[in-house]
Amino acid sequence: MLFNSFAFLLFFPIVTCIYFILSYKYRWLWLLIASCVFYMFFIPKYIIILFVTITIDYWAGIKIASSTGPVKKRYLLISIISTVLVLAIFKYANFFNNNIHQLAHLIHWNYSLTSLDIILPIGLSFHTFQSLSYVIEVYRGNHKPEKNYGIYSLYVMFFPQLVAGPIERPQNILYQFYEKHDFNYKDVTSGLKLMAWGFFKKLVIADRLSAIINPVYNNPGHYSGMTLIFVTLLFAQQIYCDFSGYSDIAIGMARVIGFRLMKNFDTPYFSKSISEFWTRWHISLSTWFRDYVYIPLGGSRVVKWRWYYNLMITFLLSGLWHGANWTFVIWGGLNGLYLVIEVSTSRFRKKATDFVGLNRFPLILDGLRVIKTVLLISLAWVFFRANTASDAFLILSKIFKANIFHPAFSTFIDPYSLFLCLIFIFLLEIAQLYHKKYNLAKVLSEKPIIYRFAVYTIFLVIILNFGIFSSKGFIYFQF
């Protein structure tokens, strides 16, 4: 079920009302039923796959906690292998099979294994990682195993964050299913406001931008370098508004019924370095890879070459997690390379900054760092958005050969749509800057009710009048 669908417009109020009417004793069961219904709106039979992995990890968690030594590790491996195997079959089997086919063709090897006729279960990568975090935390002794099968199932399936996160740790969410959540006016209103903010990002900006971006990236050979530069910068905004919009809606709807989910985005495009960007973008996934891949590999507490290796492996795996396509692997590798260059040249860059005297102008220096970060991240987004690796390299070749005097977008973009997008992006960035310093929600709450009502009404009118209500899926649903 898409958040931006008519079905969800009915689903969420009904679920919320019944949740608060029910006795505390049965609320978790109601949320589990609602989560099953929510998931089955996509491909109903795939819920069986979800419950198979839930059952294995639930059993493994109990066994891990009651075992020691090699036996304890064996149960952990059973859980990890079985969970990852499901992900590998549905997400990566055809990818590797197709690559073997291509290699076999090159070396004239008779390879006849056909591709599997399967569809990727929606949100598989997200709930797989949430399950893995549970068994790993139980193995490390950071969390006790959940004895209630239904509660554990709800931990994996909780509908606000089931298909695209945030990827929660058991320490943050499991205990909340045992708490008594009374109707709280402040939580309900703040949750609804956050949902509205998410819908603004998704419907008014992201979906409107997609109409501009998709035709260009689907036929990059037909457009100039300047056009591709401009559209690539727009895509950086589209993917941010699309995914952070989803996260805002998910966190907001959970807050309405009394639950607290972790923050997933923190104005990433105001970052002054690549490393800072990855502490602000998709925080739940970045910290997942940090805690379960990067640090176990040794993190930065190793010799330099091994540190760089750890960074590259982590980001290559992150790229592969995003999709079974070489474009995502290259995207991950490029971001890893950015970080390796950043950490290996930090001293040189500091000396160069001091030499030219930029350190005496901190605002200018910070501004240049932000611009540099945005441009590098946007360049990497080319691989993320391109349909194929060859398309991505074609786009990059045109970008680097761009003629600044060539008309960039007058021949293919509706001026009205472009004007609206730029205005709303500008308003978004201003609001985020203001909120970062003053907490916009708190400032508004202190204003007279007439003033607040006027602001909320205008905001709602903007969403209803300028939003694209065509039930477009969220970009990260494909992962």
HUURWO-V7028 format. One record per pair of residues at least 24 apart in sequence whose ideal C-beta (glycine too) atoms are under 8 Angstrom apart, sorted by the first residue. I is the first residue (numbers start at 1). J is the second residue. D is the distance in Angstrom with one decimal. If there is no record, write none. Layout:
((I J D) (I J D))
//
This chain:
((1 38 5.0) (1 41 3.8) (1 42 7.4) (2 471 5.4) (2 473 6.2) (2 474 7.4) (3 198 7.9) (3 199 7.8) (3 202 7.7) (3 246 6.9) (3 249 5.0) (3 250 7.9) (3 474 7.6) (4 199 7.0) (4 202 6.2) (4 203 6.2) (4 207 8.0) (4 469 7.2) (4 471 5.8) (4 472 7.0) (5 471 4.7) (6 471 7.8) (7 41 6.6) (11 37 7.6) (11 38 6.9) (12 253 6.1) (15 159 8.0) (16 256 6.0) (16 257 5.8) (19 257 5.5) (20 182 8.0) (20 183 5.0) (20 257 7.6) (24 180 5.0) (27 181 7.6) (28 150 6.6) (28 151 5.9) (28 154 5.8) (28 177 5.1) (28 178 8.0) (29 150 6.4) (31 154 5.8) (31 158 6.9) (31 159 7.5) (31 177 7.7) (31 257 7.9) (32 150 5.9) (32 153 5.9) (32 154 4.7) (32 157 6.7) (34 159 6.0) (35 154 6.6) (35 157 4.2) (35 158 6.0) (35 159 4.1) (35 162 6.2) (36 157 6.9) (38 159 4.1) (38 162 6.7) (39 122 7.8) (39 157 6.6) (39 159 7.3) (39 162 6.1) (39 163 7.6) (42 121 7.9) (42 122 4.7) (42 163 8.0) (43 119 6.5) (43 121 6.8) (43 122 7.3) (46 121 4.3) (46 122 7.7) (49 86 6.3) (49 90 7.7) (49 121 5.9) (50 121 7.2) (50 127 6.7) (50 156 7.3) (50 157 6.9) (51 153 7.3) (52 86 7.4) (53 82 7.1) (53 83 5.3) (53 86 5.6) (53 127 7.8) (53 128 7.2) (53 131 6.0) (53 156 7.9) (54 131 7.2) (54 152 6.8) (54 153 5.2) (54 156 5.3) (54 157 7.5) (55 149 7.9) (56 82 5.0) (56 83 6.9) (57 83 6.3) (57 131 4.6) (57 132 8.0) (57 134 6.3) (57 135 5.5) (57 152 7.8) (57 156 7.8) (58 146 7.1) (58 149 5.7) (58 152 4.8) (58 153 7.6) (60 135 5.5) (61 134 6.3) (61 135 5.6) (61 138 4.7) (61 145 4.1) (61 146 6.6) (61 152 7.5) (62 145 4.8) (62 147 7.2) (64 135 6.6) (64 138 5.2) (64 139 5.2) (64 145 7.0) (65 138 5.7) (65 144 6.7) (65 145 4.3) (72 139 6.9) (73 139 7.8) (76 135 6.2) (76 136 7.4) (76 139 4.7) (79 131 8.0) (79 132 7.9) (79 135 4.5) (80 132 6.4) (80 135 6.9) (83 128 5.7) (83 131 5.5) (83 132 6.0) (83 135 7.9) (84 128 7.3) (84 132 7.8) (86 124 7.5) (86 128 7.1) (87 124 6.0) (87 125 6.6) (87 128 4.9) (89 116 7.5) (89 118 7.7) (90 118 5.9) (90 120 5.4) (90 121 6.0) (90 124 6.0) (91 120 5.6) (91 124 6.3) (91 125 6.9) (91 324 5.4) (92 320 7.8) (92 324 4.9) (93 118 7.8) (94 118 7.8) (94 324 7.1) (95 324 3.4) (95 325 7.0) (120 478 7.4) (122 163 5.2) (122 477 5.7) (123 162 5.8) (123 163 3.1) (123 164 6.1) (123 477 6.9) (123 479 7.8) (125 321 5.8) (125 322 7.9) (125 479 4.8) (126 161 7.7) (126 162 7.4) (126 163 6.4) (126 164 5.9) (126 165 5.2) (126 167 5.9) (126 479 7.2) (127 156 5.3) (127 157 7.2) (127 162 6.3) (127 163 8.0) (129 167 5.0) (129 285 7.5) (129 288 5.7) (129 321 7.9) (130 155 7.4) (130 156 5.8) (130 167 5.3) (130 168 6.1) (131 156 5.7) (132 292 7.2) (133 167 6.9) (133 168 7.7) (133 169 5.3) (133 170 6.8) (133 288 6.5) (133 292 7.1) (134 170 4.8) (136 292 6.0) (137 169 6.4) (137 170 5.4) (137 171 6.8) (138 170 7.6) (142 171 6.7) (143 170 4.7) (143 171 5.6) (143 174 7.5) (146 170 7.4) (146 174 6.0) (151 177 5.2) (151 178 7.5) (158 254 7.6) (158 259 7.8) (160 249 7.9) (160 250 4.3) (160 251 7.5) (160 253 4.8) (160 254 4.4) (160 259 7.6) (160 261 6.9) (161 250 4.9) (161 254 7.1) (161 261 5.9) (163 477 5.9) (164 243 7.4) (164 246 5.2) (164 247 7.7) (164 250 7.3) (164 474 6.1) (164 476 4.5) (164 477 6.0) (164 479 7.6) (165 247 6.9) (165 250 7.4) (165 264 6.3) (165 282 7.6) (165 284 5.2) (165 285 6.9) (165 476 7.8) (166 247 6.3) (166 250 7.0) (166 251 7.2) (166 261 5.4) (166 262 5.0) (166 263 7.8) (166 264 4.5) (166 283 7.5) (166 284 3.8) (167 284 4.2) (167 285 5.9) (167 288 5.6) (168 261 6.5) (168 262 6.4) (168 284 7.0) (172 260 7.7) (172 261 7.8) (172 262 6.1) (173 259 7.3) (173 261 7.2) (176 258 7.9) (176 259 5.3) (176 260 6.9) (179 258 7.4) (181 257 6.3) (181 258 2.8) (181 259 7.2) (182 258 7.4) (184 258 6.5) (187 255 5.4) (187 256 6.6) (187 258 5.9) (188 256 5.2) (190 252 7.9) (190 255 6.2) (190 441 6.7) (191 251 8.0) (191 252 4.5) (191 253 6.4) (191 254 7.4) (191 255 3.5) (191 256 3.7) (191 257 8.0) (192 252 6.7) (192 256 6.4) (193 252 7.3) (193 441 6.6) (193 456 7.9) (194 248 5.2) (194 249 7.7) (194 251 6.1) (194 252 3.4) (194 255 6.7) (195 248 6.8) (195 249 5.0) (195 252 3.6) (195 253 5.9) (195 256 7.7) (196 252 7.9) (196 459 6.6) (196 460 7.1) (196 463 6.9) (197 245 8.0) (197 248 5.3) (197 252 7.7) (198 244 7.6) (198 245 4.4) (198 246 6.8) (198 247 7.2) (198 248 3.1) (198 249 3.7) (198 250 7.9) (198 252 6.3) (199 245 7.0) (199 249 6.5) (199 463 5.8) (199 467 7.1) (200 245 7.5) (200 424 8.0) (200 428 7.9) (200 459 7.1) (200 462 7.1) (200 463 5.5) (200 467 7.7) (201 240 7.9) (201 241 3.9) (201 242 7.4) (201 244 6.1) (201 245 3.4) (201 248 6.8) (201 428 7.0) (202 241 6.5) (202 242 6.0) (202 245 3.6) (202 246 6.9) (202 249 7.4) (202 474 7.2) (203 463 6.1) (203 467 3.3) (203 468 5.7) (203 469 6.7) (204 424 5.5) (204 462 6.5) (204 463 6.0) (204 466 5.0) (204 467 5.0) (204 468 7.8) (205 237 6.8) (205 238 7.4) (205 241 4.3) (205 245 7.9) (205 421 6.7) (205 424 5.2) (205 425 6.3) (205 428 6.5) (206 237 8.0) (206 238 5.0) (206 239 7.8) (206 241 4.0) (206 242 3.9) (206 245 6.1) (206 475 8.0) (207 242 7.9) (207 467 7.4) (207 468 3.8) (207 470 7.2) (207 472 5.0) (208 417 6.4) (208 420 6.6) (208 421 5.5) (208 424 7.7) (208 466 7.3) (208 468 5.6) (209 234 5.4) (209 235 7.5) (209 237 6.4) (209 238 4.1) (209 241 7.4) (209 421 5.6) (210 238 6.2) (210 472 6.7) (211 417 6.7) (211 468 7.6) (212 413 5.6) (212 417 6.5) (212 418 6.8) (212 421 6.9) (213 238 6.0) (213 385 7.5) (215 412 6.9) (216 412 7.1) (217 385 5.5) (217 386 6.4) (217 387 7.0) (217 391 7.5) (217 395 7.7) (218 387 6.8) (220 386 7.4) (220 391 5.5) (220 394 5.5) (220 395 4.9) (220 398 7.2) (221 394 6.3) (223 398 7.6) (223 412 7.1) (224 398 7.0) (224 402 7.0) (224 403 7.2) (224 406 4.9) (224 407 7.6) (224 408 7.0) (225 398 4.1) (225 399 5.4) (225 400 7.6) (225 401 5.5) (225 402 2.9) (225 403 6.6) (225 406 7.2) (226 402 4.9) (226 403 6.7) (226 404 6.7) (226 406 5.1) (226 407 7.5) (226 408 3.9) (226 409 7.9) (227 408 5.3) (227 409 5.7) (227 412 7.1) (228 395 5.2) (228 398 5.3) (228 399 5.4) (228 402 7.4) (229 399 5.4) (229 402 5.8) (229 408 7.4) (230 408 5.0) (230 409 5.6) (231 409 7.8) (232 378 5.5) (232 379 7.5) (232 381 6.4) (232 382 5.8) (232 385 7.7) (232 395 7.4) (232 399 7.1) (233 378 5.6) (234 421 7.2) (235 378 7.6) (235 381 5.6) (235 385 5.3) (236 269 7.2) (236 374 7.0) (236 377 6.7) (236 378 4.5) (236 381 5.5) (237 425 5.5) (238 475 7.9) (239 381 6.7) (239 384 7.3) (239 385 7.6) (239 475 5.9) (240 265 7.5) (240 268 6.9) (240 269 6.7) (241 428 7.3) (242 474 5.8) (242 475 4.7) (242 476 7.5) (243 282 7.1) (243 474 7.0) (243 475 6.2) (243 476 5.2) (245 474 7.8) (246 474 4.8) (246 476 6.7) (267 432 5.1) (267 433 7.8) (267 436 6.0) (269 370 7.6) (269 373 7.8) (269 374 5.6) (269 377 7.8) (269 429 8.0) (270 370 6.1) (270 432 7.7) (270 433 7.6) (270 436 7.6) (271 370 6.9) (271 373 5.1) (272 366 5.7) (272 369 3.9) (272 370 5.7) (272 373 6.4) (273 342 6.2) (273 369 6.5) (273 373 6.1) (274 335 7.1) (274 338 4.5) (274 339 5.6) (274 342 5.3) (274 373 6.2) (274 376 6.5) (274 377 7.3) (275 339 6.0) (275 342 6.2) (275 343 7.5) (276 373 7.5) (277 373 5.7) (277 377 6.1) (278 335 7.5) (278 339 7.7) (285 318 7.3) (285 321 7.8) (289 314 5.3) (289 317 7.0) (289 318 5.5) (290 314 7.7) (293 317 6.1) (304 344 7.5) (307 343 7.4) (308 340 4.6) (308 343 7.7) (308 344 7.1) (311 336 5.3) (311 339 5.0) (311 340 5.6) (311 343 7.6) (312 336 4.3) (312 337 7.2) (312 340 6.6) (315 339 7.1) (321 479 7.3) (322 384 7.4) (322 479 5.5) (323 478 7.0) (323 479 6.3) (325 388 7.9) (325 389 8.0) (326 389 4.8) (327 383 4.8) (327 384 6.8) (327 386 5.5) (327 387 7.8) (327 388 6.8) (327 389 5.4) (327 392 5.9) (328 383 7.3) (328 384 6.8) (330 383 4.8) (330 389 6.4) (330 392 7.2) (331 380 5.6) (331 381 7.7) (331 383 4.0) (331 384 4.7) (334 379 7.9) (334 380 4.8) (334 383 6.6) (335 377 7.9) (335 380 5.6) (338 376 5.8) (338 380 7.3) (420 466 6.2) (424 462 8.0) (424 466 7.3))
//
